[in-house]
Amino acid sequence: MRKPANFMPQDDYLATQATEYSDVDRRTLTYLYQPILGPVATALYTSLWLKVSATRSFRRIGTRTRG
């Protein structure tokens, strides 16, 4: 699979959850990784996790097709 040159807001993505996201995981992300990665990356990760946990299944977000 080729990696796209750039991502657009209209691009499709598939968010999956391999394990449960516990309170310990949330605290680790906030206190350990946020200072390293920054608040934007942390917010993106949290947002994607919330999308997946809303249905507890695979979700396909977006409708744009590449052609």
Contacts in CASP RR format, 6 or more apart in sequence:
PFRMAT RR
TARGET T0000
AUTHOR 0000-0000-0000
METHOD contacts of the structure
MODEL  1
MRKPANFMPQDDYLATQATEYSDVDRRTLTYLYQPILGPVATALYTSLWL
KVSATRSFRRIGTRTRG
4 11 0 8 1.000
4 66 0 8 1.000
8 64 0 8 1.000
10 62 0 8 1.000
10 63 0 8 1.000
10 64 0 8 1.000
11 62 0 8 1.000
11 64 0 8 1.000
12 60 0 8 1.000
12 61 0 8 1.000
12 62 0 8 1.000
12 63 0 8 1.000
12 64 0 8 1.000
12 65 0 8 1.000
13 61 0 8 1.000
13 62 0 8 1.000
14 58 0 8 1.000
14 59 0 8 1.000
14 60 0 8 1.000
14 61 0 8 1.000
15 48 0 8 1.000
15 51 0 8 1.000
15 52 0 8 1.000
15 59 0 8 1.000
15 61 0 8 1.000
16 52 0 8 1.000
16 58 0 8 1.000
17 49 0 8 1.000
17 52 0 8 1.000
17 53 0 8 1.000
17 56 0 8 1.000
21 49 0 8 1.000
21 53 0 8 1.000
26 46 0 8 1.000
29 42 0 8 1.000
29 45 0 8 1.000
29 46 0 8 1.000
30 42 0 8 1.000
33 42 0 8 1.000
34 42 0 8 1.000
51 59 0 8 1.000
51 61 0 8 1.000
52 59 0 8 1.000
END
